[in-house]
Amino acid sequence: MRARRDWHGDFFKNSFYNPASPAALAHAPAEAAFILKQLKLKKGSALLDLCCGPGRHAAEFARRGLAVTGYDLSAEYLKEAAALAKKRRISLRLLRGDMRRLEFLGEFDAVVNLFTSFGYFLNFNDDLRTLKGVARALKPGGLFLLDVINGAYVRKSFRSREWWEMEDHFLLEAVELTADGTHNTWTRLPKRGGRAVSRTFFTRLYDRPRLSAALKAAGLRPLRFWGGFRGEPLKSGSVRLICLAQKA
Ligand SMILES: C[S@@+](CC[C@H](N)C(=O)[O-])C[C@H]1O[C@@H](n2cnc3c(N)ncnc32)[C@H](O)[C@@H]1O
């Protein structure tokens, strides 16, 4: 099944998908530490967490002294990020909006986009619009760190059907691979009975050459690549594709 053009408008709801699962929350401090090591920002520097979701990384960045703006389309996740900030007694500026329509101008020392929060649009020009918005939002010489699933890995290890057992439900996945990316249909089956719910999302698959070309077209110069948050070198079998780029 193919994703609708506007699938991201109703996919990101806790009742269906929660990016702040216990495992994801547990990984956030080490991921944030790796990111900050690469960005080398002074205390008080302005950082934009683009598609911050429930704020698990944004909160870590703020705890380490950065002035953090979290930006996301999902009102529900932003509310959670605000609650997390309150609980941890840190300050986060949280804004709701679409990543294709960033209006910041030379405001940030760095921008991050994490956990495959990029590549959602069926039209490549929308990805490019997003990257151009990132470039505009950065101060001259500012840095952009992007973390997506490695397209080379997805193509190499492609499986059209998978399933996982979660705490209170089973998650079934059916995937259609196209020249551009994957259309993934997730079906959530509650363990204690109740209705199965399905949603289909799209991820444009970026490998190193494709991502480099897109970044350059937006005025961002790729500097370094990694295959994981422990600083592993990027290989075709790496699950993650992490790139550090600089405003040209
Ligand atoms: C996979 S989640 C990752 C969230 C967060 N970065 C993390 O690691 O926990 C993707 C995020 O992108 C956001 N998102 C999806 N489409 C968006 C859009 N068009 N503009 C802004 N945010 C969007 C979702 O609401 C969600 O919070």
The ligand as an ORCA input file, in Angstrom:
! r2SCAN-3c Opt
* xyz 0 1
  C      10.380      9.650     14.260
  S       9.779     11.032     15.159
  C      11.270     11.590     15.947
  C      11.068     12.606     17.026
  C      12.342     13.054     17.755
  N      13.321     13.643     16.857
  C      12.952     11.907     18.522
  O      14.048     11.459     18.165
  O      12.333     11.459     19.488
  C       9.498     12.193     13.830
  C       9.009     13.561     14.263
  O       8.804     14.385     13.111
  C       7.635     15.168     13.305
  N       7.113     15.617     11.991
  C       6.536     14.823     11.049
  N       6.210     15.551      9.956
  C       6.572     16.826     10.240
  C       6.501     18.039      9.513
  N       5.987     18.073      8.275
  N       6.997     19.158     10.083
  C       7.504     19.136     11.348
  N       7.598     18.010     12.090
  C       7.145     16.858     11.543
  C       6.707     14.234     14.057
  O       5.660     14.909     14.701
  C       7.669     13.532     15.010
  O       7.786     14.217     16.224
*
